[in-house]
Amino acid sequence: MAKFRKVNGKTKWIHLPVTPSTVLAEGSLVRFTSGKLVAAGAATAAADLVGVLRHGIAATDADYASDRLVEVEVPLEKHVVYEAEAVAAVASDVGVEVDLVDADTIDRSASAVKVTKVVRVLSTTKVLVWLKLNGSY
């Protein structure tokens, strides 16, 4: 299942170059480094987030070590809602800007770079968020 999954809002799929020999999970947040996509991390600034990877990349893929383009979902409007994985989410997280644990999970206990805003808590492990892609919700 996708880690970040669009729930509501207008988006489109664009094709962008990915770093060869890089494993990425479907639904991971991605950023650029040296002109190619890599997984976002805990310290990734909101301005550097590009979008959500459509299909996962495994080391067993035939084109794993090749230069190629992959599909990335990007918003066409503000306030696109995504379902995201979380760790120990609670009701008071709503309205709070938080960071990432990694490219797949939000970190409700950190708010240094503020890349997502929680808009609804579904369970302790699932929340709805706005992503601050390119530094803007």
C-alpha atoms as one frame of an Amber mdcrd trajectory, in Angstrom:
protein
   0.000   0.000   0.000   1.153   3.529  -0.760   2.702   5.446   2.114   1.384
   8.860   1.025  -1.901   8.517  -0.876  -4.003  11.335  -2.301  -7.476  11.479
  -0.781  -8.851  14.735  -2.172  -7.735  17.502  -4.523  -6.414  17.985  -8.037
  -3.045  16.489  -8.940  -1.230  15.321 -12.033   1.501  12.811 -12.850   4.749
  14.109 -14.287   7.799  12.160 -15.440  11.075  13.040 -13.713  14.565  11.472
 -13.708  15.391   9.147 -10.826  18.821   8.296  -9.436  19.851   4.876 -10.849
  20.221   1.961  -8.413  17.929   3.551  -5.833  15.195   1.584  -4.062  12.069
   3.664  -3.416   8.669   2.599  -2.106   5.414   3.423  -3.844   3.944   6.531
  -2.219   7.291   7.827  -0.928   8.008  11.541  -0.872  10.862  12.467  -3.202
  13.288  15.343  -3.661  16.020  16.238  -6.124  19.739  15.811  -5.605  22.193
  16.373  -8.452  19.248  16.700 -10.836  17.702  13.312 -10.027  15.098  12.072
  -7.569  15.933  10.425  -4.252  13.838   9.687  -1.156  13.037  12.598   1.127
  14.405  12.347   4.656  13.801  13.725   8.126  15.847  16.861   7.406  14.416
  17.527   3.922  13.237  21.132   3.719   9.657  21.718   2.550  10.979  23.791
  -0.369  12.877  20.713  -1.628   9.943  18.268  -1.687   8.878  17.458  -5.263
   5.980  15.030  -4.923   4.820  11.462  -4.311   6.289   8.513  -6.218   3.633
   6.561  -8.152   5.315   3.154  -8.488   7.900   1.568  -6.217  11.420   0.776
  -7.434  12.969  -2.540  -6.370  16.537  -3.780  -6.773  15.110  -6.647  -8.839
  13.565  -4.336 -11.478  15.053  -4.833 -14.958  15.806  -1.101 -15.291  16.952
  -0.607 -11.662  20.481   0.538 -12.620  19.367   2.574 -15.656  18.829   6.272
 -16.160  15.070   6.601 -16.573  12.017   8.682 -15.833   9.475   7.796 -13.142
   5.984   9.100 -12.430   5.607  11.572  -9.589   2.296  12.974  -8.368   2.290
  16.757  -7.904  -0.591  18.986  -6.753  -2.341  21.373  -9.131  -3.981  23.314
  -6.307  -3.374  24.196  -2.676  -4.585  22.040   0.196  -4.560  18.656  -1.537
  -5.264  16.089   1.187  -3.058  12.995   1.510  -3.383  10.004   3.802  -0.070
   9.396   5.559   1.475   6.958   7.980   2.252   8.271  11.459   3.665   7.053
  14.742   1.424   7.393  17.821  -0.871  10.089  16.380  -3.316  11.740  18.792
  -6.304  14.062  18.336  -4.310  17.129  19.428  -2.042  16.689  16.355  -4.708
  18.327  14.168  -3.468  21.720  12.958   0.140  20.976  13.893   2.958  21.263
  11.344   5.312  18.292  11.585   8.417  16.772   9.983   9.155  13.395   8.434
  10.631  10.279  10.010  11.623   9.252   6.482  10.114   9.385   2.973   7.163
   7.266   4.103   6.109   8.442   7.583   5.392  11.714   9.369   7.078  12.522
  12.692   4.483  14.076  14.966   7.132  14.677  17.634   9.320  16.930  15.436
   8.556  20.314  13.922  11.885  21.808  12.852  11.299  21.870   9.071   7.467
  21.572   9.073   6.730  19.700   5.839   3.165  18.552   6.591   0.160  19.861
   8.460  -2.117  17.312  10.099  -5.756  17.984   9.186  -7.363  14.852  10.654
  -6.318  11.885  12.782  -7.802   8.601  11.511  -5.984   6.307  13.955  -2.722
   6.167  15.875  -0.970   5.128  12.637  -2.935   7.022   9.934  -3.544  10.737
   9.490  -4.730  13.103   6.772  -2.242  15.853   5.936  -1.469  18.717   3.620
   2.005  18.407   2.122   4.131  21.526   1.956   5.525  20.745  -1.501   7.874
  23.409  -2.842   7.425  25.307   0.426   3.675  25.899   0.120   0.511  24.013
   1.105
